Amino acid sequence: HPVAVSLQEAQLLNFPFVYFVEPGYLDLSREEAAALREYLLRGGFVILDDFWGSREWENVRLQLYNVFPEYQLRQLSLDHPIFHCYFDIEEILQTPNFQNIVYRGRTAEKGGTTPSYWGLFDERERLMVFIGRNLDNGDAWEWIDDPRYPLRYGLGAYKIGTNVIFYAMTH
């Protein structure tokens, strides 16, 4: 069952991974950035999901730069182990928001037409942050049982979610 935890709460260190939804609007204080840095350096894992377009991408990049100015974000190719540690994922789906796919028939929003996955690695090449850009896996997890939501996207989101959790818990 999900638990909302402030980045500055000591109990954050009790959780092996943290899920950020809509990080395109994230605005970390200096103290929050320092706490997130400590969490990640102690072995924590972060998933960033549901943000779209260039403005939100630039904000995510800035926020992560404030946490780790010494590391660069890298786009993940489908040969990265995270895509094959449980399910074999052969394509990057643009998992849509429920409203967009059901009522508008489109997968993209806010100009974010190309889905991709990115990562932030430490100096030992440990993946600390997994980023889904221009897609919304969380909506698929939420709406997969609604017959209006296309099963293709729901299953794809569950596969990537399973892989990310499995990877985070074993690396």
C-alpha positions in Angstrom: 0.0 0.0 0.0 1.5 3.4 -1.0 2.9 5.7 1.6 3.5 9.4 1.1 6.8 10.4 2.7 8.6 13.7 2.7 12.1 13.6 1.4 13.3 15.1 4.7 11.7 12.4 6.9 14.0 9.9 8.4 11.6 7.1 7.5 12.4 7.7 3.8 15.5 5.5 4.3 13.2 2.6 5.1 11.9 2.4 1.6 13.9 0.7 -1.2 12.4 2.8 -3.9 10.3 5.9 -4.4 7.8 6.8 -7.1 7.5 10.4 -8.2 4.4 11.2 -10.3 4.4 14.4 -12.5 8.0 15.4 -11.7 7.7 18.0 -14.4 6.5 20.3 -11.6 9.0 19.2 -9.0 10.7 22.0 -7.2 13.2 20.7 -4.7 14.5 22.9 -1.9 18.2 22.7 -1.2 17.4 20.5 1.8 15.2 18.2 -0.2 17.8 17.8 -2.9 20.4 17.0 -0.2 18.1 14.4 1.4 17.3 12.8 -2.0 21.0 12.6 -2.7 21.7 10.9 0.6 18.8 8.5 0.0 20.1 7.5 -3.5 23.7 7.2 -2.4 22.7 4.9 0.4 21.2 2.5 -2.2 17.7 4.0 -2.7 16.0 3.9 -6.1 13.7 6.5 -7.7 11.2 6.2 -10.5 10.0 9.4 -12.3 6.8 9.0 -14.3 4.1 11.0 -16.0 5.7 14.1 -17.4 5.4 15.5 -20.9 7.1 17.9 -23.4 10.2 19.9 -23.4 9.3 22.3 -20.5 8.7 19.5 -18.0 11.7 17.6 -19.3 14.0 20.7 -18.7 12.6 21.0 -15.1 13.3 17.3 -14.4 16.8 17.7 -15.7 17.4 20.8 -13.6 16.0 19.2 -10.4 18.3 16.1 -10.9 21.2 18.4 -11.6 20.6 20.1 -8.3 20.8 16.6 -6.6 23.8 15.3 -8.6 25.6 18.0 -10.6 28.5 15.6 -11.2 26.3 13.0 -13.1 24.7 13.2 -16.5 21.3 11.7 -17.5 21.6 9.0 -20.1 19.0 7.6 -22.4 18.5 3.9 -21.9 18.5 1.6 -24.9 16.4 -1.5 -25.0 19.5 -3.6 -24.5 19.9 -2.3 -20.9 19.3 -5.1 -18.3 16.3 -3.3 -16.8 14.4 -4.2 -19.9 15.2 -7.9 -19.7 15.5 -8.8 -16.0 12.0 -10.3 -15.8 10.0 -9.6 -19.0 11.7 -9.0 -22.3 10.6 -5.6 -23.4 11.2 -5.1 -27.1 9.6 -1.7 -27.7 9.0 1.6 -25.8 5.3 2.2 -25.8 3.9 5.7 -25.3 1.7 4.7 -22.4 -1.1 7.3 -22.5 -3.1 9.2 -19.9 -6.6 7.7 -19.5 -8.4 10.9 -20.6 -6.2 11.3 -23.7 -6.6 7.8 -25.1 -10.2 7.2 -24.2 -11.7 10.6 -25.0 -9.3 12.0 -27.5 -7.8 8.9 -29.1 -4.2 10.1 -28.7 -1.2 8.9 -26.7 0.8 12.2 -26.5 0.3 15.4 -24.7 2.0 18.8 -24.2 4.1 18.3 -27.3 5.7 15.1 -25.9 5.4 12.9 -28.9 8.5 10.6 -28.5 8.6 8.3 -25.5 11.9 7.3 -24.0 13.5 6.0 -20.8 16.4 7.6 -19.1 18.7 6.9 -16.2 20.9 8.5 -13.7 23.9 6.4 -12.7 26.4 6.7 -9.8 30.2 6.4 -10.2 29.9 2.5 -10.0 27.3 2.5 -12.9 24.5 1.7 -10.5 21.2 2.9 -11.9 19.7 5.1 -9.2 17.0 7.0 -11.1 14.7 5.5 -13.8 12.9 8.1 -15.9 9.9 7.5 -18.2 9.7 10.6 -20.5 6.6 11.4 -22.5 4.5 8.5 -21.1 2.3 7.8 -18.1 2.8 4.3 -16.8 0.9 5.2 -13.6 -2.3 5.9 -15.5 -2.1 2.4 -17.1 -1.5 0.8 -13.7 -4.5 2.7 -12.4 -6.9 2.1 -15.3 -6.0 -1.4 -16.7 -9.2 -2.9 -15.3 -11.3 -0.4 -17.2 -12.4 -1.9 -20.5 -12.1 1.4 -22.2 -8.3 1.6 -21.5 -6.4 -0.3 -24.3 -5.0 -3.5 -22.9 -1.8 -3.1 -25.0 -0.8 -0.1 -23.0 -1.8 -1.6 -19.6 0.1 -4.7 -20.2 3.1 -2.8 -21.4 3.1 -0.6 -18.3 2.8 -3.6 -16.0 5.7 -5.3 -17.7 8.0 -2.2 -17.4 6.8 -1.7 -13.8 7.5 -5.3 -12.8 11.0 -5.1 -14.4 11.8 -1.8 -12.7 10.8 -3.1 -9.3 12.6 -6.4 -9.8 15.7 -4.5 -11.0 15.6 -2.0 -8.1 15.3 -4.7 -5.5 18.2 -6.8 -7.0 20.8 -4.2 -7.9 
